[in-house]
Amino acid sequence: MKKFFLVSAVFMICALFAGCSSNSETTMGLQWSKLSPNSMFWTQALMYCKTLDEDGHNDWRLPNIDELRTLIKNCPKTEKGGSCKVSRECSSRKCVEPLNSCNCDMKSDGYYSKLGDGSIGLWSLTPTSDLQGYLWTAGFHNGNIYYTKDTFEYYVRCVR
């Protein structure tokens, strides 16, 4: 019984903090896939996550904007809980007002990404509520949250 408890405890600690032998990353209780190998349109990003089979899991999905904000570091305005108003509940373009309320200064690659993603943008599942065909994205070149046309190409990190 003691051996079972010890093995269970080690597995839980490993799964929560280190990811064990997994290639994916865990932050804020969310498990993130590896970065997509290519940038893609939003509809392709949806299908990419829906069909992703990674680390023995096939229940991946595109993250909403609140989840994506958990990957930002060093930009208090756009980190989860920051002054940037964009969220699933505030998804209109007015949520990025005033100007520059949802970004920080340009820094070197990976400065704003908890996962070291460099100067890329990531798609979210969250659409703008007042502009058809636009979705919220997170950009790690300046820690920004912004809306982007679904025909632009961004990278993907799926979540589960």
Steps between C-alpha positions, in 0.01 A plus 500: 500500500784740586669421169178573309459832681862599430474412129169688475645806671808505276283463190272785609794731572659408169177549305419834663838665491735332258285325245695174557606357166247713315606739224216738589515781755278568801418851624224617731347152503475488120696259285637657183607320184827560326501802271357427156773449239349765271281808518148448364161658439251490789282225345812289454592567865162365613551181299862469613396488867197281434714235329817534710622181664791589727644338811226236490219759505252577224270740690684821408315820409576859406530713817266788577655844552494470881700178482742647246569794732641256758800451267604867518769613743679831566205709376270565797242669276435188294579219741191324631331739743678804354345835407439398136123446489493237223345174619227258402258740672646814338565410139412815305768720346427761769664266750847603372434868572673721589774461240794289624301362795558144378871494414845576640829610344682289243753266662725218386369158394317310769493786750120501525438125461496261796577221252780683315304535177695798370346776292196313371124540524261227614136449403220484754151358464340831608342710221447873520136567585469802271700411187428187296803289401737636766636313802713586800869412493798525734826637361825434679706765319346764727272301730194625318139387482336605175234404249607350168326404177444124474685492165828611657748232604601441860646210694306268728539349843210270577377456857332230705 
